[in-house]
Amino acid sequence: MLPQPANRLTEPADAGHVRWRGLHAVGWTFATAVRMLPRRWRFGAAMRFARAAEPLLRRTPAFRVQDVWNVDGAPEIATHLVLWTLTRHGVRFDPVIVARGYEGLLRAHAEGRGVLLVAAHAALGVTAIHFFHRDALAPIIVAPEPQMRVPGSAVFVETVQPAPTFLLSVRDRLRAGRLVGTMLDVLEHHGDLTFEFDTPRGSAIMSSALLQVAVRCEARVVFMEVHVEKGRLVGCFVTPASDTVEGLTEEFIAYVRQHQERRCAAAIAPAAPPAPRRAPRTRPAAAPWSAGSGSSRRTAAR
């Protein structure tokens, strides 16, 4: 079994967790304000608020819970917290995501032999469920929560909880031609089931057990990540070329490294240099007999 840590962001608030009370109160107030807007404006308002509130969200426990995965940058985590807050409080909105490579996922799903959609613990990955619900793909998500909402809606998506038999559950669903979404990275080693690799943001731990299940079922594998780019959400879907466990593992590691390199580059990108200031325009001093001085002309006439 590959146990995954519970997602504190989606668990019900516990009265004993005093440090979360303030965050929940602020979230409720924000959600109430956004609910008063027309639905077509809510997602844009949430994106602008996440961008403005990012410095404050960095200081919250919820931000640190997600940042420990070393996958996303601050814009992704801040946006995730804002959108998750709206969804948790029942605010309906329509995510706008620029999808790249999504047609490859649709073609793989149309083959009918099952698709394993894999990602690292990227915060905004759950927003892609909006696509799957819209296109009636009926996704199944491997997650510790028995109930997970489609972002911006009141619809719950089917989930599979990590348990001693969850690999068998995933195998059965892939054999039935279903779309199964999961994350391959973990926080701790679990014997021989996990291994470590280097990334631009430090070392990461992952397991290829689910990739082995997919290969044995002859299911298709698709990589996915969602990030913030120029103030909008961009989802990238990549169909790997390999069909072996070793090849898929190598391609997934390269995919994670590429994602982190983009995030690191966005975080340290230098600001555009300010435009050069023009020197103030000054009127040149007139010569004693120039036409620019009336008194000089009168003196010359004498």
C-alpha positions in Angstrom: 0.0 0.0 0.0 1.1 3.6 -0.7 -0.4 5.7 2.0 -0.9 9.4 1.2 -1.1 12.1 3.8 -4.6 13.4 4.4 -5.3 16.7 2.7 -5.8 19.1 5.5 -7.3 21.6 3.1 -10.4 19.6 2.3 -11.0 18.0 5.7 -13.9 19.4 7.8 -12.7 22.1 10.3 -12.0 20.6 13.7 -12.7 22.7 16.8 -9.3 21.7 18.2 -7.4 23.3 15.2 -7.4 26.8 16.6 -4.9 28.0 14.0 -7.4 27.3 11.2 -10.3 29.3 12.7 -9.2 32.7 11.4 -8.6 31.3 7.9 -12.1 29.7 7.8 -13.7 33.0 9.0 -11.9 35.0 6.3 -12.8 32.4 3.7 -16.5 32.5 4.6 -16.5 36.3 4.4 -14.8 36.3 1.0 -17.1 33.6 -0.4 -20.2 35.5 0.8 -18.9 38.6 -1.1 -18.2 36.7 -4.3 -21.6 35.0 -4.2 -23.2 38.4 -4.6 -21.5 38.8 -8.0 -23.0 37.6 -11.3 -21.7 34.0 -11.9 -19.9 35.1 -15.1 -17.7 37.5 -13.1 -16.8 35.3 -10.1 -13.9 33.4 -11.6 -12.2 36.5 -12.8 -12.7 38.2 -9.5 -11.2 35.2 -7.7 -8.1 35.2 -9.9 -7.6 38.9 -9.3 -8.1 38.5 -5.6 -5.6 35.6 -5.5 -3.0 37.7 -7.2 -3.5 40.6 -4.8 -3.7 38.5 -1.7 -0.7 36.3 -2.5 1.7 38.0 0.0 -0.9 37.5 2.8 -1.7 33.9 1.9 2.0 33.0 2.0 1.8 33.5 5.8 -1.1 31.0 6.4 -0.8 27.4 7.5 -2.8 26.3 4.5 -0.1 27.7 2.2 2.7 25.9 4.0 0.8 22.6 3.8 0.8 22.8 0.0 4.3 24.3 -0.3 5.9 21.4 1.4 5.5 19.4 -1.8 8.0 21.7 -3.6 6.0 21.5 -6.8 4.2 24.8 -7.3 5.1 28.4 -7.1 3.3 31.0 -4.9 0.8 32.1 -7.6 -0.5 28.5 -8.1 -0.9 27.9 -4.3 -2.6 31.2 -3.7 -5.0 30.6 -6.6 -5.7 27.1 -5.4 -6.6 28.3 -1.9 -9.0 31.0 -3.2 -10.8 28.6 -5.6 -10.9 25.9 -3.0 -12.4 28.3 -0.5 -15.2 29.3 -3.0 -15.9 25.6 -3.8 -16.0 24.6 -0.1 -18.5 27.3 0.7 -20.8 26.3 -2.2 -20.0 29.3 -4.5 -20.7 28.4 -8.1 -18.3 29.6 -10.7 -17.0 28.5 -14.2 -13.3 28.0 -14.4 -11.6 29.3 -17.5 -8.6 27.2 -18.3 -6.5 27.3 -21.5 -6.0 23.6 -22.3 -2.9 22.4 -24.2 -2.8 18.8 -25.4 -6.3 18.0 -24.1 -7.3 16.5 -27.4 -4.7 13.7 -26.8 -6.5 12.8 -23.6 -9.8 12.6 -25.3 -8.4 10.4 -28.0 -6.8 8.1 -25.4 -10.1 7.9 -23.5 -12.1 7.1 -26.8 -10.0 4.0 -27.3 -11.9 2.4 -24.4 -9.0 0.7 -22.7 -8.7 3.0 -19.7 -6.5 6.1 -19.0 -4.3 6.7 -16.0 -3.9 10.5 -15.7 -0.9 11.2 -13.5 0.5 14.3 -12.0 2.7 15.6 -9.2 1.1 17.2 -6.2 0.3 20.4 -8.1 -2.3 22.4 -6.2 -4.3 23.4 -9.3 -4.6 19.9 -10.7 -8.1 19.5 -9.3 -9.4 22.3 -11.5 -8.9 20.0 -14.5 -11.8 18.0 -13.2 -14.0 20.7 -14.6 -13.0 19.5 -18.1 -13.8 15.9 -17.3 -17.2 16.7 -15.8 -18.1 19.0 -18.8 -17.1 16.3 -21.3 -18.9 13.4 -19.4 -15.6 11.5 -18.9 -16.8 10.3 -15.4 -13.3 10.5 -13.8 -12.2 8.6 -10.7 -9.7 10.4 -8.4 -7.3 8.6 -6.0 -7.7 10.8 -2.9 -8.0 10.5 0.8 -11.3 12.3 0.8 -14.4 10.2 0.2 -16.1 13.2 -1.3 -14.5 15.7 -3.7 -16.4 18.4 -5.5 -15.9 19.4 -9.0 -14.4 22.9 -8.6 -17.1 25.6 -8.8 -20.0 23.2 -8.6 -22.0 21.1 -6.1 -21.3 17.9 -8.0 -19.2 15.3 -6.3 -16.7 13.2 -8.2 -16.0 9.5 -7.6 -12.9 8.8 -5.5 -10.8 5.9 -4.4 -9.1 6.1 -1.0 -5.6 4.8 -0.4 -6.1 1.4 1.3 -4.5 -2.0 1.3 -6.5 -2.9 -1.8 -6.7 0.4 -3.7 -4.3 -0.8 -6.4 -6.7 -3.6 -7.2 -9.5 -1.0 -7.3 -7.6 1.1 -9.8 -6.8 -2.0 -11.8 -10.5 -2.9 -12.1 -11.5 0.5 -13.1 -8.8 0.8 -15.8 -9.8 -2.6 -17.2 -13.4 -1.2 -17.4 -12.1 1.6 -19.6 -12.4 4.4 -16.9 -10.4 7.6 -16.5 -8.4 7.4 -13.2 -6.5 10.4 -11.9 -3.7 10.2 -9.3 -0.5 11.7 -8.1 2.7 9.8 -8.0 4.8 11.7 -5.6 4.8 11.1 -1.8 6.4 12.8 1.2 8.1 9.7 2.7 9.7 6.5 1.5 7.7 3.3 1.8 10.3 0.5 1.6 11.2 -0.7 -1.9 8.0 0.8 -3.4 9.5 4.4 -3.7 12.6 6.0 -5.0 14.1 9.5 -4.9 15.1 11.9 -7.7 16.5 15.4 -8.0 14.5 18.4 -9.2 15.2 22.1 -9.4 13.5 22.6 -6.1 15.2 19.8 -4.3 14.7 16.0 -4.1 11.3 14.3 -4.6 10.0 10.9 -3.8 7.7 8.9 -6.1 6.4 5.4 -6.7 5.9 3.7 -10.0 3.4 1.2 -8.6 0.4 2.7 -10.4 2.4 2.9 -13.6 3.0 -0.8 -13.3 -0.8 -1.4 -12.9 -1.5 0.7 -16.0 1.1 -1.1 -18.1 -0.3 -4.5 -17.1 -3.8 -3.4 -17.9 -2.6 -2.0 -21.3 -4.1 1.3 -20.3 -3.0 4.6 -21.7 -1.0 7.0 -19.5 -1.3 10.8 -19.7 0.7 13.4 -17.7 -1.0 16.6 -16.5 -0.3 19.8 -14.7 -2.1 23.2 -14.3 -0.3 26.4 -13.6 -0.8 30.2 -13.6 0.5 32.0 -16.7 0.1 35.7 -17.2 -2.9 35.8 -14.8 -4.7 32.9 -16.3 -4.9 29.1 -15.8 -3.2 26.9 -18.3 -3.5 23.1 -18.2 -1.0 21.0 -20.1 -1.8 17.3 -21.0 1.1 15.3 -22.5 0.9 11.7 -23.8 4.2 10.0 -23.2 5.9 8.1 -26.0 6.9 5.1 -24.0 4.7 2.1 -23.0 7.0 0.5 -20.5 7.3 1.2 -16.7 10.9 2.3 -17.0 10.2 4.6 -19.9 7.1 6.1 -18.4 9.0 6.7 -15.1 11.8 8.5 -16.9 9.4 10.6 -18.9 7.4 11.5 -15.8 10.6 12.6 -14.0 11.6 14.8 -16.9 8.0 16.2 -17.0 8.1 17.1 -13.3 11.6 18.8 -13.7 10.4 20.8 -16.6 7.3 22.0 -14.7 9.5 23.1 -11.7 12.0 24.8 -14.0 9.2 26.9 -15.4 7.9 27.8 -11.9 11.4 28.7 -10.7 12.0 30.8 -13.8 8.7 32.6 -13.2 9.6 33.2 -9.6 13.1 34.8 -10.3 12.4 36.5 -13.6 13.7 40.0 -13.4 11.3 42.8 -13.6 11.3 44.8 -16.8 13.7 47.7 -16.6 12.0 51.1 -16.2 11.8 53.2 -19.3 14.6 55.7 -19.5 13.6 59.1 -18.3 13.8 61.9 -20.8 15.9 64.8 -19.8 13.8 68.0 -19.2 13.7 70.3 -22.2 15.4 73.6 -21.6 15.4 76.6 -23.9 18.9 77.4 -25.0 20.2 80.9 -23.9 19.9 83.4 -26.7 23.0 85.2 -28.1 23.1 89.0 -27.5 22.1 89.7 -31.2 19.8 86.7 -31.8 16.2 87.0 -32.8 15.2 85.4 -29.5 15.7 88.5 -27.4 13.7 91.6 -28.0 16.0 93.8 -25.9 19.0 92.7 -28.0 17.2 93.7 -31.2 16.5 97.1 -29.8 20.1 97.5 -28.7 21.4 96.5 -32.1 19.1 99.1 -33.7 20.6 101.9 -31.8 
